[in-house]
Amino acid sequence: MPPKPTDAELEILTVLWGRGPSTVREVHEIIARRKAAQYTTILKLMQIMAVKGLVRRDESARAHVYQASRPREWTERQVARDLLEKVFGGSARNLVLGALSARKTSRKELAEIRKLLDEYEKEAQ
């Protein structure tokens, strides 16, 4: 099982989940639009991520193509589980309250959360 990604690795994974398989140059161009980023730093991070099993690298072409080794949802669950244990002492209640109090939540989003909770409760029975 791949380790939990760092913040920088999550940023790269987010690009790969959005774009699909991509070269280092393509990932760098997207990240560089948002913040200063060196191509060599992105390259080195992606090489490390391949060793860690966070991404797969296709070396069949001159420019290597990388893709996330796990879907976004799997990684989100892994990060949430880690956060739940490390920060919230295993309390899902405290995690949800922390998330809701961290920023203003729209009525639409709250309604979606209620619906998800209702569905989750039905499945748990």
Beta strands, then each sheet from edge to edge (+ up, - down):
strand 1: 22-23
strand 2: 55-58
strand 3: 65-68
sheet 1: 1+ 3- 2+
end
